[in-house]
Amino acid sequence: MPSSSTEIAVEERLTPNPLDFVPDEIPFDVPYGPPISLDRAQAVLHAAVAEARKRNWKMNLAVADSGGNLVAFQRMDGAMLASIQIAEHKARAAATFRRPTKVFEDGIQLMHLNYLLAFDGVIASRGGIPLVDGGVIIGAIGCSGGTDSQDEIVSEAGATIVNKPHAKTN
């Protein structure tokens, strides 16, 4: 343990800053594709609502297109009114930032990257998941109404309608 302020300053200089790491590739570099159709957006919502009903969770569910614009929304009976905007926000953030909103939650809660809160449109709450078809983002789903982990489970159920594993070619 350092005993003086000078020793603390030296120790801080010797500790590498994780933000100084420079990756070889841009993270979450999935291109934007054409917007999700209403029919597909409704199929995503249908699967998510089925999961929520199975668990007796009351949710608000939103699907945004690849530009972050609302395509479809569903509010289950009794779902919390405040969660309407939150579900839409999660879908918009997952689409426009090209990543699950859990990444922001982890960044703030686990890695203490509080600067993330300064970015317009960020929501540091899981439950927003991009919808990727053929290697491009066509939209995103956002769910809200339960705990963050409940929201994520319901979003994942909806996202499986679009997000299929792709076979890699050598």
Accessible surface in RSA format (square Angstrom, percent):
REM  Atomic radii and reference values for relative SASA: ProtOr
REM  Chains: A
REM  Algorithm: Lee & Richards
REM  Probe-radius: 1.40
REM  Slices: 20
REM RES _ NUM      All-atoms   Total-Side   Main-Chain    Non-polar    All polar
REM                ABS   REL    ABS   REL    ABS   REL    ABS   REL    ABS   REL
RES MET A   1   226.35 117.2 154.26 102.1  72.09 171.6 135.99 115.6  90.36 119.7
RES PRO A   2    44.59  32.5  21.80  19.9  22.78  82.8  26.58  21.9  18.01 111.9
RES SER A   3   102.08  86.3  62.55  83.5  39.53  91.1  51.46 109.6  50.63  70.9
RES SER A   4    48.36  40.9  41.21  55.0   7.15  16.5  43.46  92.5   4.90   6.9
RES SER A   5    91.76  77.5  79.80 106.5  11.96  27.6  49.15 104.7  42.62  59.7
RES THR A   6    96.05  68.3  91.13  92.4   4.92  11.7  62.92  84.5  33.13  50.1
RES GLU A   7    83.33  47.8  78.44  59.3   4.89  11.6  34.01  65.8  49.32  40.3
RES ILE A   8    81.43  46.3  81.29  60.6   0.14   0.3  81.42  58.6   0.01   0.0
RES ALA A   9    43.16  39.7  39.92  61.6   3.24   7.4  42.14  59.3   1.03   2.7
RES VAL A  10    60.00  39.5  60.00  54.3   0.00   0.0  60.00  52.1   0.00   0.0
RES GLU A  11    89.41  51.3  87.39  66.1   2.01   4.8  29.23  56.5  60.17  49.1
RES GLU A  12   119.62  68.7 104.67  79.2  14.95  35.6  41.46  80.2  78.16  63.8
RES ARG A  13   178.54  75.0 144.00  73.4  34.54  82.2  76.05 103.9 102.49  62.1
RES LEU A  14   138.40  77.1 113.52  81.2  24.88  62.5 116.78  82.0  21.62  58.2
RES THR A  15    84.90  60.4  71.91  72.9  12.99  30.9  59.62  80.1  25.28  38.2
RES PRO A  16   112.90  82.3  95.13  86.7  17.77  64.6 106.08  87.6   6.82  42.4
RES ASN A  17    73.37  50.6  62.50  60.4  10.87  26.2  21.29  51.2  52.08  50.3
RES PRO A  18   111.32  81.1  90.20  82.2  21.12  76.8 101.03  83.4  10.29  64.0
RES LEU A  19    96.97  54.0  69.85  50.0  27.13  68.2  73.09  51.3  23.88  64.3
RES ASP A  20   102.72  72.0  84.41  84.0  18.31  43.3  33.34  78.5  69.38  69.2
RES PHE A  21   151.34  75.7 130.11  80.6  21.24  55.3 138.66  84.1  12.69  36.3
RES VAL A  22   124.76  82.1 106.59  96.5  18.17  43.8 107.35  93.3  17.41  47.2
RES PRO A  23    60.68  44.2  47.76  43.5  12.92  47.0  49.24  40.7  11.44  71.1
RES ASP A  24   150.87 105.7 109.50 109.0  41.37  97.8  33.95  79.9 116.92 116.6
RES GLU A  25   145.07  83.3 131.58  99.5  13.49  32.1  52.43 101.4  92.64  75.6
RES ILE A  26   120.48  68.6 109.42  81.5  11.06  26.6 111.15  80.0   9.33  25.3
RES PRO A  27    74.03  54.0  61.35  55.9  12.68  46.1  72.48  59.8   1.55   9.6
RES PHE A  28    73.57  36.8  57.92  35.9  15.65  40.7  64.05  38.8   9.52  27.3
RES ASP A  29    86.77  60.8  64.12  63.8  22.64  53.5  11.06  26.0  75.70  75.5
RES VAL A  30    43.60  28.7  42.54  38.5   1.06   2.6  43.60  37.9   0.00   0.0
RES PRO A  31    72.12  52.6  67.34  61.4   4.78  17.4  72.12  59.5   0.00   0.0
RES TYR A  32   106.71  49.8  82.07  46.7  24.65  64.1  69.41  52.2  37.31  46.0
RES GLY A  33    16.62  20.5   0.00   N/A  16.62  20.5   8.58  23.5   8.04  18.0
RES PRO A  34    93.53  68.2  85.32  77.8   8.21  29.9  92.52  76.4   1.01   6.3
RES PRO A  35    86.67  63.2  71.08  64.8  15.59  56.7  71.08  58.7  15.59  96.9
RES ILE A  36     9.43   5.4   0.00   0.0   9.43  22.7   2.24   1.6   7.19  19.5
RES SER A  37    57.37  48.5  45.79  61.1  11.58  26.7  50.87 108.3   6.49   9.1
RES LEU A  38    94.63  52.7  87.27  62.4   7.37  18.5  87.27  61.3   7.37  19.8
RES ASP A  39   111.75  78.3 102.99 102.5   8.76  20.7  31.43  74.0  80.33  80.1
RES ARG A  40    84.34  35.4  83.29  42.5   1.06   2.5  43.21  59.1  41.14  24.9
RES ALA A  41     0.00   0.0   0.00   0.0   0.00   0.0   0.00   0.0   0.00   0.0
RES GLN A  42    91.56  51.2  86.92  63.5   4.63  11.0  26.67  56.8  64.89  49.2
RES ALA A  43    42.38  39.0  33.44  51.6   8.95  20.4  40.02  56.4   2.36   6.3
RES VAL A  44     0.00   0.0   0.00   0.0   0.00   0.0   0.00   0.0   0.00   0.0
RES LEU A  45     5.77   3.2   5.77   4.1   0.00   0.0   5.77   4.0   0.00   0.0
RES HIS A  46   134.64  73.6 130.74  90.9   3.91  10.0  84.64  87.2  50.00  58.2
RES ALA A  47    21.01  19.3  13.43  20.7   7.59  17.3  17.91  25.2   3.11   8.2
RES ALA A  48     0.00   0.0   0.00   0.0   0.00   0.0   0.00   0.0   0.00   0.0
RES VAL A  49     5.33   3.5   5.33   4.8   0.00   0.0   5.33   4.6   0.00   0.0
RES ALA A  50    52.48  48.2  41.71  64.4  10.77  24.5  47.28  66.6   5.20  13.8
RES GLU A  51    25.74  14.8  22.96  17.4   2.77   6.6   5.26  10.2  20.47  16.7
RES ALA A  52     0.00   0.0   0.00   0.0   0.00   0.0   0.00   0.0   0.00   0.0
RES ARG A  53   159.04  66.8 139.65  71.2  19.39  46.2  51.42  70.3 107.63  65.2
RES LYS A  54   150.53  73.4 111.17  68.2  39.36  93.7  84.71  76.2  65.81  70.1
RES ARG A  55   101.01  42.4  80.17  40.9  20.84  49.6  20.97  28.7  80.04  48.5
RES ASN A  56   128.63  88.7 112.60 108.8  16.03  38.6  28.47  68.5 100.16  96.8
RES TRP A  57    47.65  19.1  42.67  20.7   4.98  11.7  33.76  18.0  13.89  22.5
RES LYS A  58   116.19  56.7 109.00  66.9   7.18  17.1  54.47  49.0  61.72  65.7
RES MET A  59     0.17   0.1   0.17   0.1   0.00   0.0   0.17   0.1   0.00   0.0
RES ASN A  60     0.00   0.0   0.00   0.0   0.00   0.0   0.00   0.0   0.00   0.0
RES LEU A  61     0.00   0.0   0.00   0.0   0.00   0.0   0.00   0.0   0.00   0.0
RES ALA A  62     0.00   0.0   0.00   0.0   0.00   0.0   0.00   0.0   0.00   0.0
RES VAL A  63     0.00   0.0   0.00   0.0   0.00   0.0   0.00   0.0   0.00   0.0
RES ALA A  64     2.25   2.1   2.25   3.5   0.00   0.0   2.25   3.2   0.00   0.0
RES ASP A  65    20.60  14.4  20.60  20.5   0.00   0.0   0.62   1.5  19.97  19.9
RES SER A  66    11.97  10.1   8.66  11.6   3.31   7.6   0.75   1.6  11.22  15.7
RES GLY A  67    50.05  61.7   0.00   N/A  50.05  61.7  29.07  79.8  20.98  47.0
RES GLY A  68     5.61   6.9   0.00   N/A   5.61   6.9   0.80   2.2   4.81  10.8
RES ASN A  69    92.29  63.6  88.04  85.1   4.25  10.2  25.51  61.4  66.78  64.5
RES LEU A  70    93.38  52.0  61.67  44.1  31.71  79.7  62.31  43.8  31.07  83.6
RES VAL A  71    42.18  27.8  18.18  16.5  24.00  57.8  22.34  19.4  19.84  53.8
RES ALA A  72    11.00  10.1   3.81   5.9   7.19  16.4  11.00  15.5   0.00   0.0
RES PHE A  73    65.64  32.8  35.52  22.0  30.13  78.4  35.52  21.5  30.13  86.2
RES GLN A  74    71.40  39.9  68.56  50.1   2.84   6.8  18.68  39.8  52.72  40.0
RES ARG A  75    99.32  41.7  75.25  38.4  24.06  57.3  19.87  27.2  79.45  48.2
RES MET A  76    20.23  10.5  14.75   9.8   5.47  13.0  20.17  17.1   0.06   0.1
RES ASP A  77   135.06  94.6 119.46 118.9  15.60  36.9  41.47  97.6  93.59  93.3
RES GLY A  78    55.34  68.2   0.00   N/A  55.34  68.2  28.70  78.8  26.64  59.7
RES ALA A  79     2.10   1.9   0.00   0.0   2.10   4.8   0.43   0.6   1.67   4.4
RES MET A  80   105.56  54.7  93.22  61.7  12.35  29.4  66.04  56.1  39.52  52.4
RES LEU A  81   123.78  68.9 113.56  81.2  10.21  25.7 113.76  79.9  10.02  27.0
RES ALA A  82    64.38  59.2  46.07  71.1  18.32  41.7  58.89  82.9   5.49  14.5
RES SER A  83     0.13   0.1   0.13   0.2   0.00   0.0   0.00   0.0   0.13   0.2
RES ILE A  84    48.97  27.9  48.97  36.5   0.00   0.0  48.97  35.3   0.00   0.0
RES GLN A  85   139.93  78.2 137.51 100.5   2.41   5.7  40.17  85.5  99.76  75.7
RES ILE A  86    61.70  35.1  60.43  45.0   1.27   3.1  61.70  44.4   0.00   0.0
RES ALA A  87     0.00   0.0   0.00   0.0   0.00   0.0   0.00   0.0   0.00   0.0
RES GLU A  88    44.46  25.5  42.85  32.4   1.60   3.8   3.11   6.0  41.34  33.8
RES HIS A  89    49.56  27.1  49.56  34.4   0.00   0.0  30.97  31.9  18.58  21.6
RES LYS A  90     1.20   0.6   1.20   0.7   0.00   0.0   0.00   0.0   1.20   1.3
RES ALA A  91     0.50   0.5   0.50   0.8   0.00   0.0   0.50   0.7   0.00   0.0
RES ARG A  92   106.38  44.7 106.38  54.2   0.00   0.0  39.88  54.5  66.50  40.3
RES ALA A  93     1.15   1.1   0.00   0.0   1.15   2.6   1.04   1.5   0.11   0.3
RES ALA A  94     0.00   0.0   0.00   0.0   0.00   0.0   0.00   0.0   0.00   0.0
RES ALA A  95     0.00   0.0   0.00   0.0   0.00   0.0   0.00   0.0   0.00   0.0
RES THR A  96    57.69  41.0  44.11  44.7  13.58  32.4  38.75  52.0  18.95  28.6
RES PHE A  97    51.87  25.9  47.21  29.2   4.66  12.1  51.04  30.9   0.82   2.4
RES ARG A  98    55.82  23.4  51.77  26.4   4.05   9.6   1.29   1.8  54.53  33.0
RES ARG A  99    55.88  23.5  55.45  28.3   0.42   1.0   1.19   1.6  54.69  33.1
RES PRO A 100    48.28  35.2  48.28  44.0   0.00   0.0  48.28  39.9   0.00   0.0
RES THR A 101     0.00   0.0   0.00   0.0   0.00   0.0   0.00   0.0   0.00   0.0
RES LYS A 102    63.13  30.8  62.88  38.6   0.24   0.6  40.38  36.3  22.75  24.2
RES VAL A 103    51.13  33.6  46.01  41.7   5.12  12.3  48.44  42.1   2.69   7.3
RES PHE A 104     7.08   3.5   7.08   4.4   0.00   0.0   7.08   4.3   0.00   0.0
RES GLU A 105    16.31   9.4  16.31  12.3   0.00   0.0   6.80  13.2   9.51   7.8
RES ASP A 106    34.89  24.4  34.89  34.7   0.00   0.0   9.97  23.5  24.92  24.9
RES GLY A 107     3.00   3.7   0.00   N/A   3.00   3.7   2.85   7.8   0.15   0.3
RES ILE A 108    19.70  11.2  16.47  12.3   3.23   7.8  16.47  11.9   3.23   8.8
RES GLN A 109   118.06  66.0 102.79  75.1  15.27  36.4  24.40  51.9  93.66  71.0
RES LEU A 110   128.35  71.5 104.27  74.6  24.08  60.5 107.05  75.2  21.30  57.3
RES MET A 111   117.26  60.7  97.03  64.2  20.22  48.1  73.60  62.6  43.65  57.8
RES HIS A 112   134.69  73.6 117.72  81.8  16.98  43.4  78.71  81.1  55.98  65.1
RES LEU A 113    24.56  13.7  23.25  16.6   1.31   3.3  24.56  17.2   0.00   0.0
RES ASN A 114    90.64  62.5  82.42  79.6   8.22  19.8  27.42  66.0  63.22  61.1
RES TYR A 115   104.83  48.9  91.46  52.0  13.37  34.8  79.12  59.5  25.72  31.7
RES LEU A 116    18.18  10.1  18.18  13.0   0.00   0.0  18.18  12.8   0.00   0.0
RES LEU A 117   115.09  64.1  87.97  62.9  27.12  68.2  89.06  62.5  26.03  70.1
RES ALA A 118    84.50  77.7  49.90  77.0  34.60  78.7  61.06  86.0  23.44  62.1
RES PHE A 119    91.10  45.6  82.30  51.0   8.80  22.9  86.25  52.3   4.85  13.9
RES ASP A 120   140.36  98.3 117.71 117.2  22.65  53.6  43.89 103.3  96.47  96.2
RES GLY A 121    39.58  48.8   0.00   N/A  39.58  48.8  26.72  73.3  12.86  28.8
RES VAL A 122    18.47  12.2   1.39   1.3  17.08  41.2   1.39   1.2  17.08  46.3
RES ILE A 123    25.81  14.7  22.24  16.6   3.57   8.6  25.81  18.6   0.00   0.0
RES ALA A 124    29.76  27.4  10.13  15.6  19.63  44.7  10.57  14.9  19.19  50.8
RES SER A 125    19.66  16.6  19.66  26.2   0.00   0.0  15.05  32.0   4.61   6.5
RES ARG A 126    52.11  21.9  52.11  26.6   0.00   0.0   1.12   1.5  50.99  30.9
RES GLY A 127     1.50   1.8   0.00   N/A   1.50   1.8   0.00   0.0   1.50   3.4
RES GLY A 128     0.54   0.7   0.00   N/A   0.54   0.7   0.00   0.0   0.54   1.2
RES ILE A 129    22.67  12.9  22.67  16.9   0.00   0.0  22.67  16.3   0.00   0.0
RES PRO A 130    11.23   8.2  10.32   9.4   0.91   3.3  10.32   8.5   0.91   5.6
RES LEU A 131     0.00   0.0   0.00   0.0   0.00   0.0   0.00   0.0   0.00   0.0
RES VAL A 132    36.61  24.1  35.52  32.2   1.09   2.6  35.52  30.9   1.09   3.0
RES ASP A 133    53.12  37.2  49.90  49.7   3.22   7.6   1.25   2.9  51.87  51.7
RES GLY A 134    59.89  73.9   0.00   N/A  59.89  73.9  34.57  94.9  25.32  56.7
RES GLY A 135    35.57  43.9   0.00   N/A  35.57  43.9  28.17  77.3   7.40  16.6
RES VAL A 136    38.99  25.7  38.99  35.3   0.00   0.0  38.99  33.9   0.00   0.0
RES ILE A 137     0.72   0.4   0.72   0.5   0.00   0.0   0.72   0.5   0.00   0.0
RES ILE A 138     8.67   4.9   8.67   6.5   0.00   0.0   8.67   6.2   0.00   0.0
RES GLY A 139     0.00   0.0   0.00   N/A   0.00   0.0   0.00   0.0   0.00   0.0
RES ALA A 140     0.00   0.0   0.00   0.0   0.00   0.0   0.00   0.0   0.00   0.0
RES ILE A 141     0.00   0.0   0.00   0.0   0.00   0.0   0.00   0.0   0.00   0.0
RES GLY A 142     0.00   0.0   0.00   N/A   0.00   0.0   0.00   0.0   0.00   0.0
RES CYS A 143     0.00   0.0   0.00   0.0   0.00   0.0   0.00   0.0   0.00   0.0
RES SER A 144     5.25   4.4   5.25   7.0   0.00   0.0   0.00   0.0   5.25   7.4
RES GLY A 145    23.48  29.0   0.00   N/A  23.48  29.0   0.12   0.3  23.36  52.3
RES GLY A 146    34.39  42.4   0.00   N/A  34.39  42.4  15.24  41.8  19.15  42.9
RES THR A 147    81.55  58.0  71.92  72.9   9.63  23.0  79.06 106.2   2.49   3.8
RES ASP A 148    54.34  38.1  49.65  49.4   4.69  11.1  12.37  29.1  41.97  41.9
RES SER A 149    55.64  47.0  53.32  71.2   2.32   5.3  31.24  66.5  24.40  34.2
RES GLN A 150    46.25  25.9  46.19  33.8   0.05   0.1   7.93  16.9  38.32  29.1
RES ASP A 151     2.22   1.6   2.22   2.2   0.00   0.0   0.00   0.0   2.22   2.2
RES GLU A 152    28.85  16.6  28.85  21.8   0.00   0.0   1.71   3.3  27.14  22.2
RES ILE A 153    60.89  34.6  58.96  43.9   1.93   4.6  59.16  42.6   1.73   4.7
RES VAL A 154     0.00   0.0   0.00   0.0   0.00   0.0   0.00   0.0   0.00   0.0
RES SER A 155     0.00   0.0   0.00   0.0   0.00   0.0   0.00   0.0   0.00   0.0
RES GLU A 156    83.24  47.8  81.78  61.9   1.46   3.5  27.61  53.4  55.63  45.4
RES ALA A 157    22.39  20.6  12.24  18.9  10.15  23.1  19.92  28.1   2.47   6.6
RES GLY A 158     0.00   0.0   0.00   N/A   0.00   0.0   0.00   0.0   0.00   0.0
RES ALA A 159     4.31   4.0   4.31   6.6   0.00   0.0   4.31   6.1   0.00   0.0
RES THR A 160    79.15  56.3  75.30  76.3   3.85   9.2  62.47  83.9  16.68  25.2
RES ILE A 161    66.55  37.9  57.98  43.2   8.58  20.7  58.17  41.9   8.39  22.8
RES VAL A 162     2.71   1.8   0.00   0.0   2.71   6.5   0.10   0.1   2.60   7.1
RES ASN A 163    48.59  33.5  35.06  33.9  13.53  32.6  23.85  57.4  24.73  23.9
RES LYS A 164   114.60  55.9 106.83  65.5   7.77  18.5  87.90  79.1  26.70  28.4
RES PRO A 165   135.65  98.9 103.59  94.4  32.05 116.5 115.56  95.4  20.09 124.8
RES HIS A 166   106.03  58.0  82.37  57.3  23.66  60.5  64.11  66.1  41.92  48.8
RES ALA A 167   102.63  94.4  65.19 100.6  37.44  85.2  76.47 107.7  26.16  69.3
RES LYS A 168   195.55  95.4 162.44  99.7  33.11  78.8 110.56  99.5  84.99  90.5
RES THR A 169   131.62  93.6 102.13 103.5  29.50  70.3  74.00  99.4  57.62  87.1
RES ASN A 170   198.33 136.8 121.66 117.6  76.68 184.6  65.99 158.8 132.35 127.9
END  Absolute sums over single chains surface
CHAIN  1 A    10129.3       8277.9       1851.5       5994.3       4135.0
END  Absolute sums over all chains
TOTAL         10129.3       8277.9       1851.5       5994.3       4135.0
